[in-house]
Amino acid sequence: MRSLARALAGATLLVVPAMPSLAAGKEVATGVTGTGTGTGEQDAAQVITVTGSRDEYGVKSTITGTKTSTPLRNIPQAISIVSEAQIEDQSLRSVADLLMFVPGATPGTGEANRDQLTLRGNNTTADFFVDGLRDDAQYFRDFYNLDRVEVLKGPNAMIFGRGGGGGVINRVTKRAGLSDDRQFIISHDSEGGTRVTGDDNVRLGGALGLRVNGVWEYGDSFRRDVDLKRYGINPTLGWQPGADTRVDLSYEYFHDRRTTDRGIPSVNRRPLEGFDRDFFGDPDNSYSDADVQIATLAVEQKFGANLLLRHRTQLADYDKFYVNVFPSSNANSGTVSLGAYSSRNDRRNLISQTDLVWDGNLAGIDQTWLAGFELGRQKSRNQRLSATGAGSTTLADPTVERTLAFFRSSSDADNRTRATVAAAYLQTQIKPAQWLELVAGVRFDRFRLKVEDERTAVPTFARTDELVSPRLGLVLKPRRNLSLYTSYSRSYLPQSGDQFGGLTQASAALKPERFDNIEAGAKWELLDGLLATAALYQLDRKNTQAPNPIVGQPNLLTGATRTRGLELGLERSVASRLQVSAGYAWQDSEIRRTTSAAPAGRTVPLVPRHSVSLWTKYQATRDFAAGLGLLARSKSFASLGGSGPVSTATVLPGYARLDGALYYKVTRGIEAQLNVENITNRDYFPTAHNDNNIAPGAPRTARLSLKAEF
């Protein structure tokens, strides 16, 4: 593996000269910086937006939706934010856990080797970002170093670039402050898992602060022969020599090794029941190993009262290998066929992003202007090997030991890819009246992908796409605490797909898929700190590939999908002692025009018609608190059901799950916490990868944690 330090030393980084004081105590600066929104609701001279304490749910403003510091109620888009406090209170461990509590989102199993999700009917493995920069490699992310997780719904190309058709997930990391405070958490669960996290912030002297976050986790699963080991460390330096300058330098190393557990097969188009704990396949030949290194330089410089320059450069190194033996057929006959293969996916990212934000008044109108550009290069190495020797297994003894022989089939990937992007964007937020605000922007991307394929007679082919992604939003504010909005946004996905693996000589001639989202909604601060949201949307996906009626000719771009939905949300503080995060989503997602995967009229998988989530915490006394959570989903499908006239998709039954938690302050600075997931021990199947890789939900699981803060 190439040394990240050596690569960083050789990279060209834009450094702006040496910002108001670093966040102190438990009010943590989160990288959310910028001027105001031209609305008069922000102090234009304020460079750093600071979140509240670790005990609060949600945030009131963010730069993620507009690249300027904007109150959530003035962003014409549905956004769900899960803060560090909620992550700790619910003891959330993974992106999949968190997405269960986000309206309109469904986690996928990701073949047990990566994060994957379906958002507004669109499945993705790559629409992940960290502090606004692309983090699109295939691995399982952790929350140990985060201030919060932001889920932005609908196409987001104006802010994030290509992809993001259904939405994106942005992780906001913690930054160093000029105080001495630390937090350590150790937890152990009823399945044998142990986890330790640490968050130590120290003032090194003068305007320099150091923050170190770390995690170590080892444990078993309710699934037999399934285990996990991961650890990570993230030191961050913050330097703030003056009122107008801030520089942050961060490095993260993260390792994740786990059993690749692809779940259980189906029987007669239903999940196989009674085998929730059994591993189907060979666990010794099923594992995923990922090593992630991410180095980031962030510079923020204020010029006068109205102008801010913000720059970030990220160098990331991802090494990933996995192998698996998994169920590849249903269990209708009592025998389950097994498949096997290995895959290596390595990636090197170098991404640079620069924004210039001006906030002020022109011709008597408050307004904020954003201009910026992004440069990026992503190199990938992909190798897949098929395997023989997997054989089959039976319900009497589903776990087996196999000796595998690996070989490269004609369809196995063996390539090197190089993706480059050069993008420029411009956005304005104009407030012609106290009750009216307009958000308008456009982004131009030049995306070029070159593939060197070791399997083909013509080994190298390439495609260049020039993408124009507009965004328009109108916000009406009949009352100061109520915003009504409507918006339109567009995004594109090149035919190479999420991970560049879909580009072939044939698809290199096809133009990108297109996503268009029309949305109307409301955001209402019912009480001081309590935000209620509603969003009604229609998202159309076009230019998906469909079979050519002329045999032997390339696919046509006539396929289309439409998702319609309603999302309701409620978050933050009902009262000083009661915090809540709740949501409801109604979704209807179907194939409108026949694609190469399914005919028109087919329902999109992993999109339940109804989904409900609730988490609430009540501080009964100074020392005692209790939490209660509810998840409910109507039925959904595990796949598109094939390209034939009759669907063969497995049905995932609807379910409801009840969670709870107790919190007790043992003494000053020390708190004990007990979380119980699935209190009623409900048997359920929350997600799947296909018809025969279905994930059983965990039975009743208890986790005891001890947290120390000082």
N, C-alpha and C positions, 0 to 999 in steps of 0.2 A: 504494500500500500504506500502510495506516494506520501511523503512527509508533508503534512498540512503547513507546518511552520516554514518549510523551504518554499512552498508555493506562495504563502503569504508574503514572504520576503521578496519574491520576484514579481508580485502583482503591483500594478500601478493603482494607487489609491488617491482619490481627491481629498485633501485635507484643508478645511477652511480654518483660518486663524482662531487661536483661542478666543457661565450663563447663570441667571439668578440662582439662588442657593439650591444646593442639592436637597432633595426631600429628606426630612428628618423624622426620627422616631418611627412610628408604625404607619405614617402617611407616606406611601412609597411612590416615588416618581416612576412612571411606567413606560416611558418612551412616547407618551401621548403629548406631543408638543405642538405649538403653533400659535398663531394669533387668533383673534376672535372670528366671528362669522359675519361681521358687518351688521349684526342685529341689535347692537347695544346691550346684549345680554352677557357679553364677555369683556373683560378688560383687555384692550388691544395691546397693552404693554406687557401682559403676562405671557411668558414664553413657555413655562412648563405647566401643564395641567396635572394636578395631583389627585389621586384617588382618595377615597375615604379610608377608614380603618379596616383592619383585617376582618372585622365582625360584620361588615355591611355587604348586602347582596347588590349586584348590579352596579352600574355607574350612571352618572347623569350626562356625561359628554364623552366624545371619542373623536379621534382624527381618522379612524379607519374607514368610515363611510364616505368621507369627502376629502380626505387628506388635509383638512383644516379642523381646528378644534370647534366642534359643533354640538350643541345639546341634542340628545337623542330624539327629542320630540320635534326637532326641526330638520331631521334627515328623512327625505321622502322615500323610505324603503323600510321593509321589515328587518329588524335586527334582534337577535336573541343573545344576551350576554350572561355568561356564567362566571361569577367572580371567584377569587381564591377562597373567600369565606364559605360560599356554597359548596365548592369542591371539597373543602375540609369537612364541613358539616355532614355532607352526604357520603364522605369517604369514597369519592369517585376516583377510579384508578386508570381509566382509559377513555379514549375518544368515543368508543362504543357505549360505555356507561353514560357519558355526558349527553350523547345525542338522544338517548331515550327520553330526556327531559327537555328536548327542543321541539316545538311544534313544527310539523311538516318534514321532519328528518327521520330516517331509518338507518341504523348502522348495518353494515354488511359484515360477513365473517372474514372477507379478504383472503380466502383460502388459508386462514390461520397464520398468515405471515405479514400482514400489512393492515393499515387503517383503510377502510372503504365505507362509502355511505351512498344513500340515495336521498337527494334533496329536491323537492318539488318535481319528483318523477324522473330525475336524471342521476344516473349512477356515475361515480367518479372515484378514482384512486389517487388523483393528483391535485385537487383543488385545495391544497393546504398551504398556509403561509405562516411565517413567524415574524412578528413586528413589521408586517406589510411586505415582506420579501418572500419569494417563492421557495417552498419547502416541499417539493413534489415527488421525492423519492418514496419507494415502497417500504415502509417500516412502521412499527408501532410507537407512537409518541407518548411521552410521559408529561405529567403536570407539576413535577417537583419544583420547577423554577419559574412558575407562571403567576402573573397577577390576575389574569382572566383569560377566558376563551370567548371569542366573538364569532357568531354565526350570522353571516350576511346572506339574505335570501334573494334569489333571482340573479340574472346576468350582472356581472360586475366588471366587465372589461375596461370601462373607463378608468377604474382605479387599479385593477390588478392585471389587466392584459388578457391574453387568450384563455379559453376555457371558462370555468366558473358559470356554466350555463344554468345550473339549478341554484348556485350559490357557492360561497367559499367559507372556509374555517380559518380564522386568524388567531394565532396564539400570541399574547402579549406577555413578554418576559419582564422580570423584575430588574430594576436598576439600583445601583449603589446610592447610598445616602451619606450624609455627614453626621451620623449618630452611631452609637454603639448599642445594638440590640440584636437579639438572636432568638431563634425558635427551633426546637427539636421535637420530632414526633416519632414514636415507636408504636407499632401496632402488630397484632397477631390475630389470625382468624381461625374459625372452627375447622377449616380444611387444611390447616398446617402452614399457612403462608405468613411470613414475617416481612415487615417493611420498616425501614428507618429513613427519615428525611431530616435534613438540616438546612437552616437559613441563617447565616451569620453575616452581619453587616458591621464594619468597623470604620472609624475615621482614622486615616493614616497620617493626618496632619494637614493643616492649611485647607486647601480646596480640593483635597483628594480623598475619595472614599473607595472602599473595597467591599464587595459583597460576594459571598461564596454560597451557592446552593448545591446540595448533594443528595443522592438517593442510593439506597441499596435495598434490593428486594429479592427474596427467594421463597418459593412456595410451591405447593401442590395444588391440584384442582379437585373439584367434586368428580371430575372425569378421571377414571383410572389411567395410570401411566402417563399423565399429563403434568408437566411441571414448567416452571419459569424461573429464570435468573436474569436480573438486569441491574445495572448500576450506572450512575452518571455523575458528573461534576461540572459546574458552570461558574467559574470565577468571572467577575465583572468589575472593571475599574471605571469610576466616574470622576471626571475632573471639571471643576467649574471655577475658573480663575476670576471671573467677573460677572457682572449682572446680565451680560448679554451673550455669554458664550458657555457652551457645554460640550464636552467630548466624552464619549463612552467607548470602551474597548471590551469586548466579550469573547470568551472562548468556551465552547461546550464539547465535552466528550461523553458519548452515551453508548452503552452496549446493551443489547437485548438478545437473549437466547431463550428459546422456548420450544416446546413440542408443537408441531404443526398438526393440530387436531381438526380435521375437516368435518367432524360431526357424524350424524347418523343418516342412514338411507330412508327411503319412504316405502310405504306399502299401500297399494291401491290409491295413489295420489294423496296420501296422508302421511304425516311423520310417523315413523316407527315408534310405538309407545312401549315402555317397559325396559328400554335400553339406554336411559339417559346417562348412565355412568360408564357405559362400555365403549371402548375404543375400537373402531372398525378399521383394521389395517395393522401395520407394523410400527409401533411407537419408536422403536430403536432406529428405524430408518425414516423417521419423520421429525425433522427439526428445522428451525429457522435461526440464522445467526446474522445479526446486523451490528455494524459499527458505524457510528455517526460522529463527525467532527464539524462544527460550525464556528467560524470566526467572523466577528462583525465589528466594524468601525462605524460609529455614528457621530456626526458633528452637527451642532445647531448654533447658528449665529444670528443675532438680532442686529439690524441696522436701523437705528432711530426708533421711532414709536410705532412704525407701521409695517416694516419689512422684515421678513424672516427667511433665512436660507437654511434648508435642512438637507443633509446628505447621509446616505447609508451605503456601505459596501459590504457585501457578504461573500465569503469564500467557504464552500461546504464540500465535504468529502464523505460519500456514502458507499460503504462496502456491504453487500448483502448476498447471502447464499441460503437457499433452502432446498430441502428434498422431502418428498412425502409419498406415503402409500395410503391410499384413500378409497372409500367406496365409490364406484363408478357406475353402479346400476341399482335398481330398486331391490327390495327384499321379498317380492311377491311369491317367489318359489321357495323361500327359505334359504337361498344361497345368494350371496352378494359378490359380484365381480369387483376386483380391485384394480386400480390404476396406479402408476408410479412414474415420477420424473423428478429431475433436479433442475434448478435454475439459478444462475448467477446474474445479478443486476447491480452493476457499479456505476456511480455517477459522480461527476465533479462539476459543481456550479460556481460561477463567478458572476455576481450580479451587482450592479451599481445603480442607485436611484437618487436623483437630485430634484428637490422641489423649491420653488420660490413662491412665497405667500405674501401678498399685500392686502392689508386690511385698512379701510378708511372710508372717506366720504368724497364722492365726486358729484358735482352738480346738485348738491343737496340730497344725494341718495347714498345710504350706507351700503357698502358692498365689500366683498372679499374676492380677490383674484388669485388663482393658482396656475402656475406654469411649471412644467417639469419634463424630465426625460429619463429614460431607463435604458441601460445597456446590459446585455447578458449573454453568457455563453454556457452551454451545458453539454458536456461530453459524457456519453454512456457506453458501456460495454455489456452486451446481453448475450448469454449463452444458455441454451436449454438442451437437456439430454433426456430422451425417453428411456424407459427401463423395461426389461422383461423380467419375469420371475415373480411378479406380484400375485398372480393366480386369483383365487377367490377365497371366500370365507363363509361360514355358516352362522346362523343365529345361536347355535349351541355353543360356539367358541369363536366370537368375532375378532379377538385379538390374536395376531399370528406373528411368526418370525419368518422372514424371507431373506434369501440371498439374491440380490439384484444385479443385473448386468445392464450397464448403461451404453447407449448408442445414440447417434444423431440421426434422426429421421429427416425426410425431405422437408417436413414442415416445421422442424425445430429451429428456433431463432439462433443465429450465430452472426452477430453484426456489431458494428461500431457506429454510433450516431453522433452527430455534432449539430446542435441547435443553437442558432444565434438570433438575438432580437435587438432591434433598435426601435425605440418608441418615444413619442412626444405627445404631450397632452396639455389641454387648456380647459379651465373651468372657471365659472363665475357664480357667485352667490349674491344676488341683488335683492335689497329690501326697499322697494319703492314706497311702502307704507308700513306702519306698525303691524298691520294685520295680514301682510302679504310678503312672501319670499319666493324667489325664483332660483332654481339650481339648474345650470346648463353646462354641459361639457362635452368634449369630443377627444378621442384618443386615436392616434395613428400608430400601428405596429407594422414593422417589416420583419416577418418571421421566416427564417430560412432553415430548412432541415436537409442535411446530407447523410445518406446511409451507405455504409460500406458493408455489403452483404457477402459473406463468405460462401453462400450456398448457390448463388446464381451465376449463369454464364456472363451476364453483364453485372459486375459486382457493385457498381456505384451508380446511384441515382439520387436526385434531389428535387426539392420543390421550394419555391418561394411564394409566400402569401403576403399581400399588402392589405391590412385589415383596418377599416374605419369603424370605430365603436362609439356611437353617440349615447348621451344620457340627458334626459330632460325631466325636471320635477317642479311641481308647483305646490307650495305650502300656504294654506289659509289658516289664520289664527284668530277666530272670532273671540276667543278669550286668551288671556296670557298663558293659562295652563292647558289649553286645548289646541291641537294642530290637526287640520284635515289636509290630506295630500293626495296627489295623483302623480304618476310617474311612468316614463317609458325608458327602457334600457335594452341594449343589444350586446351580444357577445358572439364570438366565433370559436370553433374548435377545428383545427386542421385535420384532414383525413388520416393523419398519422396516429390520432388517438391520444389518450392521456399520457402514455408512456413511450410515444414515438414508435411503437412496435407495429402499428397498422399501415405504415407506408410501404407500398410495393411499387413495382414498375407500373402496374395498372392504376392504383389509387393515386400515384403521383400526378396524374393528369386531372384529378377531380378537385373541385373547389371546396372550401371548408363547409362544415355544418354551421348552421346559423340559429341563434336563440334570440327570440323577441319576447319581452315581458311587458305587459300592461298591468298596472297595479293602482289601486285606490285604497286609502286607509285613514286611520285616525290614531292619534296618540294623546292621551289625556292623563294628566297628573291629578288623580282623584283627591289625594291627600298629599301633604308635603313629603315627597320621597317615594310615593307609590305611583307607578306608571302602568296604565292600562293601554293596550294596543290592539288594533284590529287591522287586518289586511285582506283584501279581496283581489285575486290576481288571475291572469291567463298567460300561460307560458307556452309558446309554440317553438318546437324544434323542427328545423327543415334541413333539406339536403342530406338526409340519411340515405345510405346506399340501398338500392332495391335491385332485384334480378333483372337482367336484360332479356327481353323476349327473344332476342336473336342469340341462339346458343353459341357460346365461345366468345361473345363480345363482353367488354367490361361492364360492371354494374352501372346503373343509372342513379342519379340523385333525385329520386322522386318520392322517397319515403318521408313521413312526417309523423310527429307525436305532439299531442296537446295535453297539457295539465292545467286544470282549473282547481282553485282552492280558496278556502277561507281559513285564516289563522288568527287566533285570539291569544293574547298574552297578558299576564299580570305579574309584576315583579317589584322587588325592593321592600320597603317597610310599610306595613299597615299601621303600626303604632311603634312606639319606642321599644316595646318588648316582643313584637311579632314581625317576623320577616317571611316573605312568601315568594315563590317562583312557580307560576302555574301557566298552563297552556292548553289549547284545544286546536285541532286541525281537522278540517274536512277537505278531502282531496279526491279528484277524479282524473286519472291519467290513462290515456289509451293511445294505441296506434291509429292515426287518422288515415294514413295512406301506406299501403303495403311496403314493408322493408325486406331486406334479405334475411331477417331473423324471424319475422312474424307477419301474418296478414293484417289488414285493416280491421279495427274493432277489438283487437286483443288488448287486455289490460296489462299495464306495465307492472313488473314485479316489485315487491317490497314497498308497495304504496297502499297502506290500509285506508279504507274510506274514512274512518273516524279514529282519532288518537287523542288521548287525554293524559296530561301529566300534572302532578302537583307535588310540591315540597314546601313545607312550612316549619318554622322553628319558633317556639314560644319560650321566652325567658321568664319562668314562673317566679323565681326569686333571684337574689343576687348570685347565688351559688348553683342553682339548679335550672336546667332547661330541658325541653323535650322537642323532638322532631317527628314529623309524620309525612310519609310520601305515598303517592298512588300513581300507578301506571295502568293504562287500559288501551287496548288496540282491538279494532275489529279485524276480521280475517284479511289475509293478503295472499299473494301467490309467490312461490319460490323462483319462478322463471317465466319467460314469455310463452312457454308451452309448445315450442317448435314452430316450424314453418308450414305445417300441414293445416288442413281445414278445421280439424278438431284439436282443441288444446289438450296437451298432456301435462300441464303444470300441476305441481303439488300444491295443495292448499295448506297454508299455515293458519290454524284456528285462531280466533280471537281469544283474548285473555285479559285478566286484571291481576295486578300484583300490588301488595301492600308492604311498605318499608317503614322502619321506625328508628329512632335514636334517642339516647339519654345522655345528658352532659352534666358533669358535676365538678365544681372547683374544689379540689382537694385542699389546696392552700394557695397562698399568693403566688401567682405565676404558674401554677400546675393544675391541669384539668384532665379528668378522665372522661372518656367517651365510649359509648357502646352503640354500634350500628347493627341492626338486624335487617337483612334483605330477604324479601319473600316470607314475611311473617307467617302467612297461612300455608306455606309449603306447597304452593300451587305448581302443578306440572304444566309447562308452557314452552313454546318454541318461538323466540323473539325474532329470529332472522335466519337467513340461509345464503348459500352461494349459488346453489342450483337445486334441482329436484332431489338430489341424493347426497347433498352436503348441507345438512340441516343442523342448526345449533340448538341444543336443548338449553332451556333456562336453568340457572342454578337453583337448587333446593334452598330451604331455609339456611342462611349463613350468618353467623355472628362474627363481628370484628371488634376487638377491644383495643383502644388507643390511649396512649398517655402523652400529653402535650405539655412542654415546658417552654415558657417565654420569659426572658429576662434581659 
